[in-house]
Amino acid sequence: MNGRIRRLGLAFAVLYVVLFVQLNRVQFFGAERLQEHSINSRGLIRDFGQERGSIISADGVVIARSVEIGEPVDFRREYPEGDLYAHIAGYQSLNVAATGLERIYNDELAGVTVEQQFRTFAGLFSDLDTTATLHLTIRDDVQRAAREALGDRRGSVVALDPRTGAVVALWTWPSFDPNLLADPDGSVANAAFEAYLNDSSDPLLAKSYRELFFPGSTFKLVTAAAGLESAMIGAFAPEFAIADTYNPIPGGSPIRNFAGGSCGGNLVEVLRVSCNTAFAEMGAEWVGPEQMIETAELFGFNQLPPIDLPNAATSRFPVDYGIRLADVDFYRGGEDVILVNGAVGVYENSARLAQTSIGQNDVAATPLQMALVAAAIANNGQIMVPYVVQELTGADGTSYQITKERLWRQAMRLSSADVLRAAMVEVAVNGTARNMAVDGLMVGGKTGTAQLGTDPPNSHAWIIGFAGTGDGVPELAIAVIVEAQEGASEQTGGAVAAPIARAVIEAYFS
């Protein structure tokens, strides 16, 4: 009996220790994770109705501020610019979980961090304003230009400085009015939230960095980079045969150029005319899956982007192409023919690789991701960490945090970036991105049309690119998508999206 009691006591002691360790792990080591979890609104409820710091654009426009009202709470949150910054600043609400910067920086705006509460000895004994103000990288003039140029068409615009990662415009239409969700009257906030939730256009979703789209021909820049990095492709060699159809090996559906046209030539030429057949062959028979996957991931695909906004989406490039069957020589070479690319492997799903190489099949990207592709080419192959908050300051001018530029990924070598930068300039001068060009600036671009397979045909119109004032690293990288445009023309990106990009470029450099 005593033995059983001892064993039972030992079991209870072990369970107690396990419980103690788990409690401390959750309470101390997991505290930050729990506080930031989307379903935890305790801190937001605690701070609702209290004074908070402002959110201000890079050029001094007030995006969010606290206004004293007295009843039913001391302060209410106000967003003077309405929908213009709704997907960036987010909102603070009593009944609905906060979003955007209002959530990410809740404690700093409310002034309840330890550093803010006790930044001076005097703060222990006086009622100082401890709130922090967020100073953003977003420029109000560029943000407004993006909204005006896109108009009432569904789509997104992302513009950033490729040298630093500082985002200067981040716009999605449709947007929403955060003032309704911040109303102290819970019934008003709930009604507005329900209305937005039931809107089929999903205005609450920041599609600029949280929604995935087929990138279409804009992805050909990644394929081109993979070719250059593999040393199989150069700017002027090889020359791809002029063709209207590419037949994948070992088999699969033929890939055709737009409107049944024929095209071919070197890398610069096939980029200029956005030649499907050449890029399908390039990815499947010159680069191969390993190099394509590696390059796509170096550009940020299949990686969570480290932007300082919540719930960013991870862009996608497929990684399963089956087993290796043979090499290109086996399928394309004759008995006495040795091909330059003959040793490149052919896989079970090389037909899928041909499709993903032109941005089709299961390739999906956010507008932010495609802006980072353009930024990598502009910035000598380097992708900097994207960010929207430049600095946090206290009411007395104390600087709590300054964001410094940091390298995220080295997407490719400098020599590869040089080739692609020059090729994109050619696309803007003599190719499909001519409507993006701005007099007096060095502009490079790449259009894209992502067909949606609808009847009648609809397609997303894309353009990505860069602009600069001299021969150095361009100062601006940009991505524009206009969703579900009628028709499926390769020229849609140039006709629809390019003028939007040009308006944003002109605003930035003005």
Secondary structure, 3 states (H helix, E strand, C coil): CHHHHHHHHHHHHHHHHHHHHHHHHHHHHCHHHHHHCCCCCHHHHHHCCCCCCCEECCCCCEEEEEEECCCCCCEEEECCCHHHHHHHHCECCCCCCCEHHHHHCHHHHHCCCHHHHCCCHHHHCCCCCCCEEEEECCCHHHHHHHHHHHCCCCEEEEEECCCCCEEEEEEEECCCCHHHHCCCCHHHHHHHHHHHHCCCCCCCCCHHHHCCECCHHHHHHHHHHHHHHHCCCCCCCCCEEEECEECCCCCCCCEECHHHCCEEECHHHHHHHCCHHHHHHHHHHHHCHHHHHHHHHHCCCCCCCCCCCCCCCCCECCCCCCCEEEEHHHHHCCCCCCCCCCCCEEECCHHHHHHHCCCCCCCEECHHHHHHHHHHHHCCCEEECCECEEEEEECCCCEEEECCCCEEEECCCHHHHHHHHHHHHHHHHHCCCHHHCCCCCEEEEEEEEEECCCCCCEEEEEEEEEEECCCCCCCEEEEEEEEEEECCCCCHHHHHHHHHHHHHHHHHHC
